[in-house]
Amino acid sequence: MTPRFVPLSDVAETLSISASQAYALVRSGELRAIKVGGRGQWRVEVTEIESYIQRSYEATEHILQEERRKAEQKG
Protein backbone atom coordinates (compact mmCIF):
# COMPACT_ATOMS: atom_id res chain seq x y z
CA MET A 1 0.00 0.00 0.00
CA THR A 2 1.34 3.42 -0.96
CA PRO A 3 1.64 5.77 2.03
CA ARG A 4 -0.60 8.83 2.09
CA PHE A 5 2.03 11.02 3.79
CA VAL A 6 5.80 11.05 3.30
CA PRO A 7 8.65 12.75 5.19
CA LEU A 8 10.56 15.69 3.73
CA SER A 9 13.44 13.38 2.87
CA ASP A 10 11.13 11.56 0.44
CA VAL A 11 9.92 14.87 -0.97
CA ALA A 12 13.53 15.89 -1.54
CA GLU A 13 14.27 12.61 -3.30
CA THR A 14 11.15 12.85 -5.48
CA LEU A 15 11.96 16.40 -6.58
CA SER A 16 15.74 15.81 -6.77
CA ILE A 17 16.45 18.60 -4.32
CA SER A 18 18.12 18.79 -0.92
CA ALA A 19 16.24 18.26 2.34
CA SER A 20 16.82 21.92 3.23
CA GLN A 21 15.28 22.99 -0.09
CA ALA A 22 12.24 20.79 0.62
CA TYR A 23 11.92 22.39 4.07
CA ALA A 24 12.18 25.84 2.48
CA LEU A 25 9.28 24.98 0.15
CA VAL A 26 7.18 24.07 3.19
CA ARG A 27 8.22 27.18 5.17
CA SER A 28 7.39 29.45 2.23
CA GLY A 29 3.95 27.87 1.80
CA GLU A 30 4.69 26.69 -1.73
CA LEU A 31 4.30 23.09 -0.57
CA ARG A 32 1.61 22.30 1.99
CA ALA A 33 2.62 20.03 4.84
CA ILE A 34 1.60 19.06 8.36
CA LYS A 35 3.51 18.51 11.58
CA VAL A 36 2.84 15.18 13.26
CA GLY A 37 3.94 13.45 16.42
CA GLY A 38 5.40 14.75 19.64
CA ARG A 39 8.56 15.92 17.93
CA GLY A 40 6.64 17.81 15.24
CA GLN A 41 8.07 16.08 12.21
CA TRP A 42 6.91 17.36 8.83
CA ARG A 43 4.87 15.14 6.53
CA VAL A 44 3.62 15.94 3.04
CA GLU A 45 0.63 14.30 1.43
CA VAL A 46 1.58 12.64 -1.85
CA THR A 47 -1.23 14.47 -3.64
CA GLU A 48 0.27 17.78 -2.45
CA ILE A 49 3.56 16.87 -4.11
CA GLU A 50 1.74 16.20 -7.36
CA SER A 51 -0.15 19.50 -7.06
CA TYR A 52 3.13 21.34 -6.46
CA ILE A 53 4.64 19.73 -9.56
CA GLN A 54 1.62 20.72 -11.66
CA ARG A 55 1.76 24.32 -10.40
CA SER A 56 5.47 24.39 -11.20
CA TYR A 57 4.81 23.25 -14.76
CA GLU A 58 2.19 25.98 -15.16
CA ALA A 59 4.49 28.65 -13.71
CA THR A 60 7.31 27.56 -15.99
CA GLU A 61 5.04 27.71 -19.03
CA HIS A 62 3.99 31.22 -18.06
CA ILE A 63 7.65 32.28 -17.75
CA LEU A 64 8.47 30.78 -21.14
CA GLN A 65 5.51 32.51 -22.77
CA GLU A 66 6.67 35.86 -21.36
CA GLU A 67 10.20 35.25 -22.64
CA ARG A 68 8.85 34.39 -26.11
CA ARG A 69 6.66 37.49 -26.11
CA LYS A 70 9.60 39.73 -25.18
CA ALA A 71 11.80 38.10 -27.83
CA GLU A 72 9.14 38.70 -30.49
CA GLN A 73 8.88 42.35 -29.51
CA LYS A 74 12.63 42.80 -29.88
CA GLY A 75 12.90 41.03 -33.20
N, CA and C atoms as an extended XYZ file, in Angstrom:
225
Properties=species:S:1:pos:R:3:atomname:S:1:resname:S:1:resid:I:1 pbc="F F F"
N         0.845       -1.185        0.000 N   MET     1
C         0.000        0.000        0.000 CA  MET     1
C         0.886        1.242        0.000 C   MET     1
N         0.599        2.176       -0.863 N   THR     2
C         1.343        3.420       -0.963 CA  THR     2
C         0.969        4.316        0.221 C   THR     2
N         1.963        4.893        0.896 N   PRO     3
C         1.638        5.770        2.031 CA  PRO     3
C         0.959        7.052        1.563 C   PRO     3
N         0.081        7.572        2.412 N   ARG     4
C        -0.599        8.830        2.092 CA  ARG     4
C         0.331       10.012        2.341 C   ARG     4
N         1.120        9.942        3.411 N   PHE     5
C         2.028       11.016        3.787 CA  PHE     5
C         3.462       10.529        3.746 C   PHE     5
N         4.386       11.409        3.365 N   VAL     6
C         5.803       11.050        3.305 CA  VAL     6
C         6.619       12.130        4.021 C   VAL     6
N         7.791       11.765        4.541 N   PRO     7
C         8.654       12.750        5.188 CA  PRO     7
C         9.335       13.650        4.155 C   PRO     7
N         9.897       14.746        4.633 N   LEU     8
C        10.558       15.692        3.731 CA  LEU     8
C        11.721       15.055        2.986 C   LEU     8
N        12.348       14.049        3.575 N   SER     9
C        13.445       13.376        2.871 CA  SER     9
C        12.933       12.706        1.596 C   SER     9
N        11.721       12.156        1.647 N   ASP    10
C        11.134       11.555        0.443 CA  ASP    10
C        10.736       12.620       -0.575 C   ASP    10
N        10.253       13.759       -0.082 N   VAL    11
C         9.921       14.872       -0.969 CA  VAL    11
C        11.178       15.313       -1.710 C   VAL    11
N        12.263       15.466       -0.947 N   ALA    12
C        13.532       15.890       -1.540 CA  ALA    12
C        13.982       14.911       -2.616 C   ALA    12
N        13.867       13.624       -2.324 N   GLU    13
C        14.273       12.615       -3.303 CA  GLU    13
C        13.393       12.668       -4.546 C   GLU    13
N        12.093       12.804       -4.351 N   THR    14
C        11.149       12.849       -5.477 CA  THR    14
C        11.436       14.030       -6.391 C   THR    14
N        11.746       15.185       -5.793 N   LEU    15
C        11.964       16.399       -6.576 CA  LEU    15
C        13.427       16.607       -6.948 C   LEU    15
N        14.291       15.697       -6.516 N   SER    16
C        15.738       15.806       -6.768 CA  SER    16
C        16.306       17.124       -6.243 C   SER    16
N        15.944       17.424       -4.996 N   ILE    17
C        16.450       18.604       -4.316 CA  ILE    17
C        16.980       18.181       -2.953 C   ILE    17
N        17.610       19.103       -2.247 N   SER    18
C        18.123       18.786       -0.916 CA  SER    18
C        16.988       18.825        0.107 C   SER    18
N        17.230       18.237        1.266 N   ALA    19
C        16.239       18.262        2.337 CA  ALA    19
C        15.978       19.697        2.793 C   ALA    19
N        17.019       20.526        2.820 N   SER    20
C        16.818       21.918        3.234 CA  SER    20
C        15.979       22.679        2.212 C   SER    20
N        16.124       22.361        0.930 N   GLN    21
C        15.285       22.990       -0.087 CA  GLN    21
C        13.829       22.548        0.064 C   GLN    21
N        13.603       21.276        0.397 N   ALA    22
C        12.241       20.789        0.621 CA  ALA    22
C        11.621       21.510        1.822 C   ALA    22
N        12.405       21.678        2.885 N   TYR    23
C        11.925       22.390        4.068 CA  TYR    23
C        11.609       23.843        3.722 C   TYR    23
N        12.418       24.454        2.902 N   ALA    24
C        12.181       25.841        2.482 CA  ALA    24
C        10.866       25.958        1.711 C   ALA    24
N        10.557       24.970        0.876 N   LEU    25
C         9.279       24.976        0.150 CA  LEU    25
C         8.103       24.944        1.120 C   LEU    25
N         8.243       24.160        2.188 N   VAL    26
C         7.183       24.074        3.193 CA  VAL    26
C         7.084       25.399        3.956 C   VAL    26
N         8.208       25.920        4.408 N   ARG    27
C         8.216       27.179        5.173 CA  ARG    27
C         7.620       28.330        4.377 C   ARG    27
N         7.888       28.350        3.070 N   SER    28
C         7.388       29.446        2.232 CA  SER    28
C         5.904       29.301        1.908 C   SER    28
N         5.350       28.111        2.129 N   GLY    29
C         3.949       27.872        1.802 CA  GLY    29
C         3.737       27.355        0.393 C   GLY    29
N         4.817       27.219       -0.365 N   GLU    30
C         4.689       26.695       -1.730 CA  GLU    30
C         4.249       25.238       -1.728 C   GLU    30
N         4.651       24.506       -0.698 N   LEU    31
C         4.297       23.092       -0.567 CA  LEU    31
C         3.621       22.902        0.776 C   LEU    31
N         2.363       22.501        0.752 N   ARG    32
C         1.612       22.298        1.992 CA  ARG    32
C         2.090       21.055        2.705 C   ARG    32
N         2.184       21.155        4.028 N   ALA    33
C         2.624       20.028        4.843 CA  ALA    33
C         1.974       20.135        6.222 C   ALA    33
N         2.100       19.069        6.986 N   ILE    34
C         1.599       19.060        8.361 CA  ILE    34
C         2.713       18.596        9.289 C   ILE    34
N         2.601       18.992       10.547 N   LYS    35
C         3.513       18.505       11.577 CA  LYS    35
C         2.782       17.413       12.340 C   LYS    35
N         3.462       16.292       12.556 N   VAL    36
C         2.841       15.178       13.264 CA  VAL    36
C         3.767       14.699       14.381 C   VAL    36
N         3.165       14.047       15.345 N   GLY    37
C         3.944       13.451       16.417 CA  GLY    37
C         4.424       14.451       17.443 C   GLY    37
N         4.928       13.926       18.541 N   GLY    38
C         5.395       14.749       19.640 CA  GLY    38
C         6.591       15.604       19.285 C   GLY    38
N         7.373       15.168       18.330 N   ARG    39
C         8.557       15.920       17.926 CA  ARG    39
C         8.274       16.863       16.767 C   ARG    39
N         7.038       16.877       16.299 N   GLY    40
C         6.638       17.805       15.245 CA  GLY    40
C         7.360       17.600       13.934 C   GLY    40
N         7.409       16.360       13.480 N   GLN    41
C         8.073       16.077       12.212 CA  GLN    41
C         7.124       16.389       11.051 C   GLN    41
N         7.700       16.970        9.996 N   TRP    42
C         6.914       17.358        8.834 CA  TRP    42
C         6.567       16.152        7.976 C   TRP    42
N         5.320       16.156        7.483 N   ARG    43
C         4.874       15.144        6.533 CA  ARG    43
C         4.109       15.853        5.424 C   ARG    43
N         4.275       15.346        4.216 N   VAL    44
C         3.616       15.937        3.043 CA  VAL    44
C         2.752       14.862        2.397 C   VAL    44
N         1.530       15.218        2.107 N   GLU    45
C         0.627       14.296        1.430 CA  GLU    45
C         1.099       14.139       -0.020 C   GLU    45
N         1.095       12.916       -0.497 N   VAL    46
C         1.583       12.636       -1.847 CA  VAL    46
C         0.827       13.466       -2.882 C   VAL    46
N        -0.464       13.660       -2.691 N   THR    47
C        -1.235       14.470       -3.642 CA  THR    47
C        -0.769       15.920       -3.650 C   THR    47
N        -0.253       16.416       -2.519 N   GLU    48
C         0.266       17.782       -2.455 CA  GLU    48
C         1.543       17.911       -3.279 C   GLU    48
N         2.352       16.858       -3.278 N   ILE    49
C         3.565       16.869       -4.105 CA  ILE    49
C         3.172       16.963       -5.574 C   ILE    49
N         2.194       16.171       -5.975 N   GLU    50
C         1.742       16.200       -7.364 CA  GLU    50
C         1.155       17.558       -7.722 C   GLU    50
N         0.408       18.169       -6.808 N   SER    51
C        -0.145       19.505       -7.055 CA  SER    51
C         0.966       20.534       -7.209 C   SER    51
N         1.989       20.431       -6.366 N   TYR    52
C         3.128       21.345       -6.462 CA  TYR    52
C         3.816       21.200       -7.821 C   TYR    52
N         4.006       19.968       -8.255 N   ILE    53
C         4.644       19.729       -9.557 CA  ILE    53
C         3.805       20.343      -10.674 C   ILE    53
N         2.497       20.163      -10.629 N   GLN    54
C         1.624       20.720      -11.662 CA  GLN    54
C         1.686       22.242      -11.667 C   GLN    54
N         1.656       22.859      -10.476 N   ARG    55
C         1.763       24.319      -10.399 CA  ARG    55
C         3.102       24.794      -10.949 C   ARG    55
N         4.147       24.029      -10.696 N   SER    56
C         5.474       24.395      -11.200 CA  SER    56
C         5.521       24.337      -12.717 C   SER    56
N         4.896       23.320      -13.297 N   TYR    57
C         4.811       23.253      -14.763 CA  TYR    57
C         4.086       24.475      -15.313 C   TYR    57
N         2.973       24.834      -14.688 N   GLU    58
C         2.191       25.975      -15.162 CA  GLU    58
C         2.983       27.269      -15.021 C   GLU    58
N         3.685       27.445      -13.909 N   ALA    59
C         4.491       28.654      -13.708 CA  ALA    59
C         5.617       28.719      -14.728 C   ALA    59
N         6.234       27.595      -15.005 N   THR    60
C         7.309       27.557      -15.992 CA  THR    60
C         6.786       27.905      -17.372 C   THR    60
N         5.635       27.394      -17.729 N   GLU    61
C         5.037       27.709      -19.026 CA  GLU    61
C         4.752       29.201      -19.134 C   GLU    61
N         4.265       29.784      -18.060 N   HIS    62
C         3.993       31.219      -18.058 CA  HIS    62
C         5.288       32.007      -18.268 C   HIS    62
N         6.350       31.620      -17.593 N   ILE    63
C         7.650       32.282      -17.750 CA  ILE    63
C         8.134       32.173      -19.188 C   ILE    63
N         8.018       30.991      -19.764 N   LEU    64
C         8.467       30.782      -21.140 CA  LEU    64
C         7.646       31.608      -22.127 C   LEU    64
N         6.350       31.698      -21.905 N   GLN    65
C         5.505       32.514      -22.773 CA  GLN    65
C         5.916       33.978      -22.714 C   GLN    65
N         6.221       34.470      -21.513 N   GLU    66
C         6.666       35.855      -21.363 CA  GLU    66
C         7.993       36.081      -22.083 C   GLU    66
N         8.912       35.134      -21.957 N   GLU    67
C        10.200       35.255      -22.643 CA  GLU    67
C        10.017       35.269      -24.153 C   GLU    67
N         9.126       34.406      -24.663 N   ARG    68
C         8.852       34.389      -26.106 CA  ARG    68
C         8.246       35.709      -26.566 C   ARG    68
N         7.316       36.229      -25.774 N   ARG    69
C         6.658       37.494      -26.112 CA  ARG    69
C         7.679       38.623      -26.171 C   ARG    69
N         8.572       38.692      -25.204 N   LYS    70
C         9.600       39.727      -25.177 CA  LYS    70
C        10.566       39.577      -26.352 C   LYS    70
N        10.902       38.340      -26.702 N   ALA    71
C        11.802       38.097      -27.830 CA  ALA    71
C        11.155       38.530      -29.139 C   ALA    71
N         9.849       38.289      -29.279 N   GLU    72
C         9.136       38.697      -30.488 CA  GLU    72
C         9.074       40.213      -30.606 C   GLU    72
N         8.927       40.894      -29.480 N   GLN    73
C         8.879       42.352      -29.506 CA  GLN    73
C        10.220       42.954      -29.907 C   GLN    73
N        11.299       42.315      -29.532 N   LYS    74
C        12.633       42.799      -29.882 CA  LYS    74
C        12.942       42.566      -31.364 C   LYS    74
N        12.512       41.409      -31.846 N   GLY    75
C        12.904       41.027      -33.199 CA  GLY    75
C        11.909       41.380      -34.212 C   GLY    75
